[in-house]
Amino acid sequence: MNVSNEELESDLNKIDKQIGEILAYTEKKCTSINKNAIHEWSPKLGTIIKEERQCRKRIRKLRRSPLDGDFALRHKYIIKEETKLKRLIKTMKEIKSKGAE
């Protein structure tokens, strides 16, 4: 069976594309992104989503802290985390919009 170089190159490109899709799907599953997400996924987006979840977790933990301790200091940390969360959400929206372009 004779296969031309063009056919071989075409087949290799198809395999490479499939491997890329498999890797992207795997990374998407590992970061627990909604399977119905319509935006283009990227490793940077996965990192931002992970940071956003951790930030929300820290805010919940600070808000549930026991009623002893320095309230002003805890409030300061909550404000700091909320500011970081807003920045992360803004960055996430920018990444998603760039993926759609």
CORMO-V937986 format. One record per backbone hydrogen bond with DSSP energy under -0.5 kcal/mol. CO is the residue of the C=O (numbers start at 1). NH is the residue of the N-H. If there is no record, write none. Layout:
co: [CO,CO]
nh: [NH,NH]
This chain:
co: [1,4,5,6,7,8,9,10,11,12,13,14,15,16,17,18,19,20,21,22,23,24,25,26,27,28,29,34,42,43,44,45,46,47,48,49,50,51,52,53,54,55,56,57,58,59,60,62,69,70,71,72,73,74,75,76,77,78,79,80,81,82,83,84,85,86,87,88,89,90,91,92,93,94,95,96,97]
nh: [3,8,9,10,11,12,13,14,15,16,17,18,19,20,21,22,23,24,25,26,27,28,29,30,31,33,32,37,46,47,48,49,50,51,52,53,54,55,56,57,58,59,60,61,62,63,64,65,71,74,75,76,77,78,79,80,81,82,83,84,85,86,87,88,89,90,91,92,93,94,95,96,97,98,99,100,101]
